[in-house]
Amino acid sequence: MRIAVDVPFSDTRAADLAWSVTHGPVEPLVSRTVALAGARVHLCVLGASHQVVVDHGPTRFVETVACLPDVGGGLPAEAALRVPGTARYHFTSSVHRLDRAEFTARTTTVRDRLAEHPGALLAVFPGNPLAITALLVAGAGPVLHWYTWHAYPQTGELVTTVSTTHLHPPLSGREDPGHGR
């Protein structure tokens, strides 16, 4: 789902982003809920950043990649941990510093691929069609994967993240065909 956001793109950069699994939910600019693997996955755009909130039975898990108050910037290249309600959680991030042509090509590919995808949320900011924050969730059995892209046209940076969580115990052995709203 592609949504044009009415909020101007914030002038930030990849180094300003921090990662957290302890920060509480924030009111998003836009969101989409997708039902997968017995869970409700809330994809949330917080400006040039994101939250993914997984509600699985009585358990809630929140991943935040954002400019957070009192938290220094810098994303880990990789993190793995156990989170209550999940058996395992794994996070990776990459910052790609690209020349203008490559940045345009890669960001356009993400934008076009996710615009109508039933498991995606794509926020396009005014003033620059390459200023996007995009999220995509997929699931199989008790495993959820989500992918994010944060495009910073002013610096030519494309931040990508990949997260995987194994829901425990699985509430459903199959993917829910209802892909939210």
DRENDO-1510 file (C-alpha; in Angstrom, 1 decimal, always signed):
<recs>
REC; n; res; u; v; w
REC; 1; MET; +0.0; +0.0; +0.0 .
REC; 2; ARG; +1.4; +3.3; -1.1 .
REC; 3; ILE; +0.6; +6.4; +1.0 .
REC; 4; ALA; +1.6; +10.0; +0.3 .
REC; 5; VAL; +2.5; +11.6; +3.6 .
REC; 6; ASP; +1.6; +15.2; +4.3 .
REC; 7; VAL; +4.5; +15.7; +6.7 .
REC; 8; PRO; +7.7; +17.0; +5.1 .
REC; 9; PHE; +10.7; +14.7; +5.0 .
REC; 10; SER; +12.9; +15.3; +8.0 .
REC; 11; ASP; +16.5; +16.2; +7.1 .
REC; 12; THR; +18.2; +13.4; +8.8 .
REC; 13; ARG; +20.8; +10.7; +7.9 .
REC; 14; ALA; +21.5; +7.1; +8.5 .
REC; 15; ALA; +23.9; +7.8; +11.4 .
REC; 16; ASP; +21.0; +9.4; +13.4 .
REC; 17; LEU; +19.0; +6.1; +13.5 .
REC; 18; ALA; +19.0; +4.0; +16.6 .
REC; 19; TRP; +17.6; +0.4; +17.1 .
REC; 20; SER; +15.5; -0.6; +20.1 .
REC; 21; VAL; +13.3; -3.5; +21.2 .
REC; 22; THR; +12.5; -1.8; +24.5 .
REC; 23; HIS; +11.0; +1.5; +23.3 .
REC; 24; GLY; +7.2; +1.6; +23.5 .
REC; 25; PRO; +4.9; +2.2; +20.6 .
REC; 26; VAL; +4.8; +5.7; +19.1 .
REC; 27; GLU; +1.9; +7.3; +17.3 .
REC; 28; PRO; +2.7; +6.6; +13.6 .
REC; 29; LEU; +2.2; +9.0; +10.7 .
REC; 30; VAL; +0.8; +6.0; +8.8 .
REC; 31; SER; +0.3; +2.4; +9.6 .
REC; 32; ARG; -1.0; -0.9; +8.2 .
REC; 33; THR; -1.9; -4.1; +10.0 .
REC; 34; VAL; -1.2; -7.5; +8.5 .
REC; 35; ALA; -2.3; -10.8; +9.9 .
REC; 36; LEU; +0.3; -13.6; +9.6 .
REC; 37; ALA; +1.3; -16.7; +11.4 .
REC; 38; GLY; -1.3; -16.2; +14.1 .
REC; 39; ALA; -0.1; -12.7; +14.9 .
REC; 40; ARG; -1.1; -9.2; +14.0 .
REC; 41; VAL; +1.8; -7.2; +12.6 .
REC; 42; HIS; +1.5; -3.5; +12.7 .
REC; 43; LEU; +3.8; -1.8; +10.2 .
REC; 44; CYS; +4.3; +1.9; +11.3 .
REC; 45; VAL; +6.1; +4.8; +9.6 .
REC; 46; LEU; +7.3; +7.4; +12.1 .
REC; 47; GLY; +8.7; +9.9; +9.6 .
REC; 48; ALA; +12.1; +8.8; +8.3 .
REC; 49; SER; +11.9; +5.8; +10.6 .
REC; 50; HIS; +9.8; +2.8; +11.5 .
REC; 51; GLN; +8.3; +0.6; +14.2 .
REC; 52; VAL; +7.0; -2.9; +13.7 .
REC; 53; VAL; +4.7; -4.0; +16.5 .
REC; 54; VAL; +3.9; -7.8; +16.7 .
REC; 55; ASP; +0.9; -8.8; +18.7 .
REC; 56; HIS; +0.9; -12.5; +19.3 .
REC; 57; GLY; -1.7; -13.7; +21.8 .
REC; 58; PRO; -1.1; -11.8; +25.0 .
REC; 59; THR; +2.5; -10.9; +24.0 .
REC; 60; ARG; +3.6; -7.7; +22.3 .
REC; 61; PHE; +7.0; -7.2; +20.7 .
REC; 62; VAL; +8.1; -3.8; +19.4 .
REC; 63; GLU; +11.1; -3.1; +17.1 .
REC; 64; THR; +12.0; +0.5; +16.6 .
REC; 65; VAL; +14.5; +2.0; +14.2 .
REC; 66; ALA; +14.3; +5.8; +14.7 .
REC; 67; CYS; +15.9; +8.9; +16.0 .
REC; 68; LEU; +15.2; +8.3; +19.7 .
REC; 69; PRO; +15.6; +10.8; +22.5 .
REC; 70; ASP; +18.5; +10.1; +24.8 .
REC; 71; VAL; +19.7; +7.2; +22.5 .
REC; 72; GLY; +22.8; +7.8; +20.4 .
REC; 73; GLY; +22.5; +7.0; +16.7 .
REC; 74; GLY; +24.1; +4.1; +15.0 .
REC; 75; LEU; +22.5; +0.8; +14.0 .
REC; 76; PRO; +24.0; -2.5; +14.8 .
REC; 77; ALA; +25.1; -4.5; +11.8 .
REC; 78; GLU; +23.6; -7.5; +13.5 .
REC; 79; ALA; +21.8; -8.4; +16.7 .
REC; 80; ALA; +20.2; -11.7; +18.0 .
REC; 81; LEU; +18.3; -12.2; +21.2 .
REC; 82; ARG; +15.5; -13.9; +22.9 .
REC; 83; VAL; +12.4; -11.8; +23.4 .
REC; 84; PRO; +9.5; -12.8; +25.6 .
REC; 85; GLY; +6.8; -14.3; +23.4 .
REC; 86; THR; +9.3; -15.3; +20.7 .
REC; 87; ALA; +11.7; -18.1; +20.6 .
REC; 88; ARG; +14.4; -16.1; +18.7 .
REC; 89; TYR; +14.7; -12.6; +17.1 .
REC; 90; HIS; +17.4; -11.6; +14.6 .
REC; 91; PHE; +18.1; -8.1; +13.2 .
REC; 92; THR; +20.5; -7.0; +10.5 .
REC; 93; SER; +21.0; -3.5; +9.0 .
REC; 94; SER; +23.1; -2.1; +6.2 .
REC; 95; VAL; +23.8; +1.5; +5.1 .
REC; 96; HIS; +24.4; +1.9; +1.4 .
REC; 97; ARG; +26.0; +5.1; +0.3 .
REC; 98; LEU; +25.2; +5.4; -3.4 .
REC; 99; ASP; +25.9; +7.7; -6.2 .
REC; 100; ARG; +22.8; +9.6; -7.5 .
REC; 101; ALA; +22.1; +7.2; -10.4 .
REC; 102; GLU; +22.4; +4.0; -8.2 .
REC; 103; PHE; +20.4; +5.6; -5.4 .
REC; 104; THR; +17.6; +6.6; -7.8 .
REC; 105; ALA; +17.5; +3.2; -9.4 .
REC; 106; ARG; +17.4; +1.2; -6.1 .
REC; 107; THR; +14.9; +3.5; -4.5 .
REC; 108; THR; +12.7; +3.5; -7.5 .
REC; 109; THR; +12.8; -0.3; -7.6 .
REC; 110; VAL; +11.7; -0.6; -3.9 .
REC; 111; ARG; +9.0; +2.0; -4.5 .
REC; 112; ASP; +7.6; +0.3; -7.6 .
REC; 113; ARG; +7.8; -3.2; -6.1 .
REC; 114; LEU; +6.0; -2.4; -2.9 .
REC; 115; ALA; +3.4; +0.1; -4.1 .
REC; 116; GLU; +0.6; -2.5; -4.4 .
REC; 117; HIS; +2.0; -5.4; -2.3 .
REC; 118; PRO; -0.5; -6.7; +0.2 .
REC; 119; GLY; +2.1; -7.1; +3.0 .
REC; 120; ALA; +3.8; -3.7; +2.5 .
REC; 121; LEU; +3.5; -0.1; +3.6 .
REC; 122; LEU; +5.2; +2.5; +1.5 .
REC; 123; ALA; +5.3; +6.2; +2.7 .
REC; 124; VAL; +6.3; +8.8; +0.1 .
REC; 125; PHE; +7.2; +12.2; +1.5 .
REC; 126; PRO; +6.4; +15.5; -0.3 .
REC; 127; GLY; +9.0; +17.3; -2.2 .
REC; 128; ASN; +11.1; +14.3; -3.4 .
REC; 129; PRO; +9.6; +11.1; -4.8 .
REC; 130; LEU; +12.8; +9.3; -3.6 .
REC; 131; ALA; +12.2; +10.3; +0.0 .
REC; 132; ILE; +10.6; +7.0; +1.2 .
REC; 133; THR; +10.2; +4.8; +4.2 .
REC; 134; ALA; +9.0; +1.3; +3.2 .
REC; 135; LEU; +8.2; -1.9; +5.2 .
REC; 136; LEU; +7.3; -5.4; +4.0 .
REC; 137; VAL; +6.3; -8.4; +6.1 .
REC; 138; ALA; +6.1; -12.0; +5.1 .
REC; 139; GLY; +5.5; -15.2; +7.1 .
REC; 140; ALA; +5.6; -18.9; +6.9 .
REC; 141; GLY; +4.5; -21.1; +9.8 .
REC; 142; PRO; +5.6; -19.6; +13.1 .
REC; 143; VAL; +8.3; -17.5; +11.4 .
REC; 144; LEU; +7.9; -13.8; +10.5 .
REC; 145; HIS; +10.3; -11.8; +8.4 .
REC; 146; TRP; +10.1; -8.0; +7.8 .
REC; 147; TYR; +12.2; -5.9; +5.6 .
REC; 148; THR; +12.6; -2.1; +5.7 .
REC; 149; TRP; +14.1; +0.6; +3.5 .
REC; 150; HIS; +14.8; +4.2; +4.6 .
REC; 151; ALA; +15.9; +6.4; +1.7 .
REC; 152; TYR; +17.7; +9.7; +2.4 .
REC; 153; PRO; +18.1; +11.5; -1.0 .
REC; 154; GLN; +20.0; +14.4; +0.5 .
REC; 155; THR; +22.9; +12.1; +1.5 .
REC; 156; GLY; +22.4; +9.3; -1.1 .
REC; 157; GLU; +22.0; +6.8; +1.8 .
REC; 158; LEU; +19.7; +3.8; +1.6 .
REC; 159; VAL; +19.3; +2.0; +4.9 .
REC; 160; THR; +18.0; -1.6; +4.7 .
REC; 161; THR; +17.0; -3.8; +7.6 .
REC; 162; VAL; +15.9; -7.4; +7.8 .
REC; 163; SER; +14.3; -8.9; +10.9 .
REC; 164; THR; +13.2; -12.4; +11.7 .
REC; 165; THR; +11.3; -13.7; +14.7 .
REC; 166; HIS; +10.1; -17.2; +15.5 .
REC; 167; LEU; +6.8; -17.0; +17.3 .
REC; 168; HIS; +6.6; -19.3; +20.3 .
REC; 169; PRO; +4.4; -21.2; +20.8 .
REC; 170; PRO; +2.9; -20.9; +17.3 .
REC; 171; LEU; -0.7; -20.0; +17.3 .
REC; 172; SER; -1.2; -21.1; +13.7 .
REC; 173; GLY; +0.7; -23.4; +11.4 .
REC; 174; ARG; -0.2; -21.4; +8.3 .
REC; 175; GLU; -0.3; -17.9; +7.0 .
REC; 176; ASP; -3.5; -16.0; +7.5 .
REC; 177; PRO; -4.8; -14.9; +4.0 .
REC; 178; GLY; -6.4; -11.7; +5.5 .
REC; 179; HIS; -3.7; -9.2; +4.8 .
REC; 180; GLY; -5.1; -6.4; +7.0 .
REC; 181; ARG; -6.4; -3.1; +5.9 .
</recs>
